[in-house]
Amino acid sequence: MLVQASSGSISVRKLAQEIGVSKNTATEMLKRLRKATLQDHRLLEAIAKEVGDLQ
């Protein structure tokens, strides 16, 4: 997983480039992920597992 594999964080520009979206979209995605994971740390673990299962 791109965000998880990075050393602590990923730049908006790098995320946008890697997944093929605009910087604005990548910014909003990261904001929502960070907010959600602050509310429930298990969320990121579940997302990582789901992505891993798809690969």
N, C-alpha and C positions, 0 to 999 in steps of 0.2 A: 504494500500500500504506500502510495507516494508520501502522504503526510506523515504516516507512522514511521516510514523508513528514513526520513530526514532527521538531522540532529537537532531535535527540539522544535523546529518550526520550518516552514517553507515560505518563500516569498510569493506574493500574489502573482507577480510576473511569471515565475517558474511554474506555478500551478496552472495558470491560464494557458501557458504554452504546452504543457504536458497533456492537458485534457481537452485542448482545443476550444476554449471559451474566451470571452473578453475579460479584461482585467476587472471590470466592474462586476461581472458575474462571479469570478473567482473570489473577489473581495467579499461579496455577500455570502457565498458558500462557506468561506472560512469563518466569518462572523457567526453564522448559524451553527456550524459544527462546534466552535469553541464555546458558545453559549450553552448548547445542548450538553456538551461533555462536562461543563461546570455544574450543571444541574444534576447530571447522572453520569458518573465516570464509566459506568458499565456500557454506555451507549457506544463509545469509540471501540471498545473491545468487541461488541456485537457486530459493528460495521466491518471491522478488520476481519473477523471470522467469516462473515458473509462474502466479502470480496475474495478471501482466500479460497472459499469453497467454489467460487465461480471460475477460478483459474485452473 
